């Protein structure tokens, strides 16, 4: 069977790119495609693979340009020819699902319906610039095109119940849920001595909602380290006091150590999933998270009705006062690092790979049977 495995883009070192890497490692027989690939700014492991790109790769060399050229990128995906394949699996939050020239079953592992389109206000975080106004003017058109692209998908796989609900709301279709994995072997620092700092690991973008965390730690005066790159870095740095340190990007070893030594990892956005909290507990570090979205599916709160060991302190509102209250509560709770690691184990790569391979096999078998019955 000839398989095409397609990713939106490989221009960042973020969660979806990491998941696509695990998919590529599982489906070694597949041909890998992405619209644009810059090996210098995505996960270095991709250098071991042969990755086919669109001619737009010569133009789009970073994530900021990719976002600006989103409408053109979707048109490019529609024109790309995948008609020679027996099965197509897309890994998509934006453009990959727009493929149009194909004959095989199309299974989409969907992170979320295109956020800029369906969560416009949250994505642009109240921005009123020319870019936001122009995008808003075409929003109805973009929604129609996104729905049309979704109709060309034969089967959606959602990354969480929150994404499943969003797919049903935006596209009107059902989906299966397979949680994205974490490479648990990267986090082996359990028992290491904790240091006096809290940690945020995030892309520095407006929709990640880091503002109120900075406001909270400005007021608390506690050490906060922020790991990550993004277009909002300068603005966020200008908001921060001297107790907050921005360190940019780090390699896997340094990231794992930073997780393990932190008092807690702070998670501010309302996301459909979020790998960061799982990476944190895999390193034996508890989480202080906004109690909305995917965090409620993957983390265990201190008042768990099932009586499980907690992995996180939840706060209810995305503002500094609510977060400050959660930090105060965190100081009163004792977390069991071994219980944190044990909970993370259910999100490992082997379980993800097995579930994805099994679901794909079942769908292909059913599709083939129906085709020839």
C-alpha positions, -999 to 999 in steps of 0.1 A, spaced: 0 0 0 13 34 -10 8 59 18 13 97 19 18 113 53 13 151 51 20 178 77 9 215 75 44 228 78 77 221 95 87 256 105 86 254 143 96 231 171 62 227 186 37 200 195 22 192 161 56 189 145 67 165 173 36 144 168 42 143 130 77 130 138 62 101 158 37 94 130 66 93 105 85 69 128 54 46 130 46 47 93 81 42 80 66 29 47 50 63 40 62 92 18 64 124 38 51 157 26 48 192 40 42 225 24 73 241 38 103 227 57 132 245 73 155 220 90 172 247 110 141 257 130 121 225 134 130 193 153 164 181 141 152 144 139 135 152 106 169 154 90 169 116 90 139 115 67 133 124 31 107 151 31 90 164 -1 79 200 -1 59 224 -24 76 250 -45 63 275 -20 91 262 3 115 286 -15 93 315 -3 80 305 31 109 299 54 95 307 88 62 304 107 54 341 105 55 341 67 35 309 67 7 325 88 7 356 65 4 334 34 -23 311 48 -49 318 20 -22 311 -7 -10 281 12 -44 265 12 -48 271 -25 -14 254 -30 -25 224 -11 -56 221 -33 -34 220 -64 -9 195 -51 -14 161 -67 -16 130 -45 -36 109 -69 -10 81 -70 -16 71 -33 -37 43 -18 -40 61 16 -35 96 28 -30 106 64 -28 144 71 -16 159 104 -34 192 103 -45 223 122 -44 245 91 -35 236 55 -28 199 51 -65 189 51 -71 212 21 -57 186 -3 -81 181 -32 -63 161 -59 -65 125 -46 -85 93 -50 -76 74 -19 -92 75 16 -81 106 35 -77 103 72 -70 136 91 -54 137 125 -68 171 135 -54 192 162 -82 217 160 -104 233 133 -83 262 119 -79 284 149 -76 317 131 -109 311 114 -130 295 141 -115 311 172 -108 345 155 -111 367 186 -89 345 209 -64 338 181 -58 375 174 -63 385 210 -81 417 203 -56 429 177 -69 458 155 -41 461 129 -44 459 92 -37 421 92 -65 414 116 -90 437 98 -82 422 64 -85 386 78 -118 396 95 -132 410 62 -127 376 45 -137 355 75 -170 342 61 -152 332 29 -125 314 48 -151 295 69 -168 283 37 -135 271 23 -125 254 55 -158 235 56 -154 225 20 -119 211 28 -133 192 58 -159 175 36 -131 160 15 -118 142 46 -131 107 49 -124 102 86 -113 126 113 -92 117 143 -94 143 171 -66 148 196 -90 153 225 -126 154 235 -124 192 232 -112 189 196 -139 162 189 -166 187 200 -151 215 179 -149 193 148 -186 184 153 -195 220 158 -175 235 130 -177 207 104 -207 187 115 -189 153 116 -180 128 142 -144 118 150 -124 93 171 -101 105 199 -64 95 201 -44 116 225 -10 129 211 20 112 227 49 122 248 83 107 245 86 96 281 122 85 277 132 122 273 122 129 309 143 109 332 151 134 359 126 124 385 141 129 420 164 157 410 167 185 434 141 213 428 153 249 421 136 281 432 116 289 400 84 284 382 84 275 345 64 283 314 71 265 281 52 281 252 54 297 218 53 334 225 22 343 206 -8 364 217 -33 335 216 -11 316 242 -23 341 268 9 347 286 1 383 296 -17 375 328 9 350 339 35 378 336 12 402 355 7 376 382 44 369 387 52 406 385 30 410 415 42 378 433 78 386 427 86 349 424 112 337 399 96 327 365 115 312 336 99 313 301 112 290 274 101 295 238 102 317 208 75 337 190 64 369 174 51 384 207 85 381 225 94 418 226 60 429 239 60 403 266 95 411 277 85 447 280 57 437 304 80 416 326 99 426 357 134 414 366 122 382 384 110 369 350 136 355 326 132 347 289 156 321 277 144 315 241 146 280 227 165 252 243 175 216 232 157 185 245 181 178 273 180 213 287 142 214 284 138 181 303 161 194 331 142 227 333 110 208 337 124 185 364 140 214 384 110 237 384 87 240 414 57 238 390 49 244 353 24 272 346 0 266 317 -21 296 308 -41 290 275 -74 273 270 -62 246 245 -78 215 231 -49 194 245 -15 208 254 16 186 255 34 208 280 15 197 311 21 160 302 58 167 296 59 184 330 44 155 350 66 130 330 95 149 346 79 146 380 68 183 382 32 193 390 12 218 369 -7 250 376 -32 252 348 -62 270 336 -90 246 343 -105 246 309 -102 226 276 -78 197 272 -61 202 306 -92 189 323 -89 157 302 -52 150 308 -46 163 343 -60 153 377 -71 181 401 -67 181 439 -103 173 444 -105 144 420 -139 125 425 -121 92 418 -96 98 446 -66 97 423 -33 114 432 -33 150 419 -11 162 391 -23 198 389 -38 228 406 -65 243 384 -75 279 384 -109 290 370 -103 323 352 -76 335 327 -65 364 348 -37 373 372 -58 371 404 -71 336 397 -35 325 389 -21 342 420 -47 323 441 -36 290 425 1 297 432 -8 303 468 -28 270 470 1 252 453 23 259 483 -1 240 505 -3 208 484 22 180 485 25 162 452 39 126 447 64 128 419 61 90 412 24 94 408 29 122 383 52 100 363 28 71 364 -1 92 352 21 105 323 28 69 312 -6 65 297 4 91 271 35 74 258 44 69 221 38 31 220 2 35 230 -3 63 205 13 44 177 -7 12 184 -40 31 185 -33 51 154 -21 21 134 -51 0 145 -77 27 137 -61 33 103 -61 -4 95 -97 -9 106 -108 21 84 -89 9 54 -103 -26 58 -138 -13 60 -134 10 31 -119 -17 9 -147 -41 19 -174 -16 11 -158 -7 -22 -159 -42 -35 -191 -55 -19 
